[in-house]
Amino acid sequence: MRKCLRCQTEMIEDCDLKVQGAGYGLILANSQKIFAERLCKPQVAVCPNCGEISMYIDDTSKLKR
């Protein structure tokens, strides 16, 4: 359960954030390498009270390399 950082309301999780006019979403990649390594798809949560959007990563193990 994620809480909104602005109003402390329980957020709705498992949402998608898509680029307008495109059928794909967002991918987090490590751009420090010559060929960017795709790390994961960010998770999105939205607050039903104030509309705040939160992007987060469930599995941070790939970031710790």
C-alpha positions in Angstrom: 0.0 0.0 0.0 1.5 3.3 -1.1 0.5 6.6 0.6 0.3 9.9 -1.3 3.2 12.2 -0.3 1.0 15.2 -0.5 -2.2 14.3 1.3 -1.4 10.8 2.9 -4.4 9.1 1.1 -4.0 5.5 0.0 -3.0 5.4 -3.7 -4.4 3.3 -6.5 -1.5 1.1 -7.7 -0.8 -1.0 -10.9 -1.6 1.9 -13.3 0.2 2.5 -16.6 1.7 5.7 -17.9 1.7 5.9 -21.7 3.1 8.5 -24.1 0.2 10.2 -25.9 -0.1 9.1 -29.5 2.0 6.0 -28.9 1.1 2.4 -27.9 4.1 1.9 -25.6 4.8 3.0 -22.1 8.0 4.0 -20.3 11.1 1.9 -19.6 13.9 2.7 -17.2 17.3 2.1 -18.8 20.9 2.4 -17.6 22.4 5.0 -20.0 25.9 4.8 -18.5 26.7 2.0 -20.9 27.2 2.2 -24.7 24.1 0.2 -25.3 21.5 1.2 -22.7 20.5 -1.8 -20.6 16.8 -2.0 -20.0 16.3 -2.3 -16.2 12.6 -2.5 -15.6 9.2 -1.0 -16.3 8.4 1.7 -13.7 5.2 1.1 -11.6 2.7 3.9 -11.4 0.3 4.8 -8.6 -2.3 7.7 -8.6 -4.0 9.4 -5.6 -7.8 9.4 -5.9 -8.0 12.4 -3.6 -5.5 15.0 -5.1 -4.4 13.4 -8.4 -0.7 13.1 -7.5 1.1 10.5 -9.6 3.9 8.4 -8.2 6.4 6.4 -10.3 8.4 3.7 -8.4 10.4 0.5 -9.0 9.4 -2.7 -7.1 12.7 -4.6 -7.7 15.7 -2.4 -7.1 18.3 -5.2 -7.3 19.3 -4.3 -10.8 20.1 -0.7 -9.7 22.6 -1.9 -7.0 25.2 -3.2 -9.5 
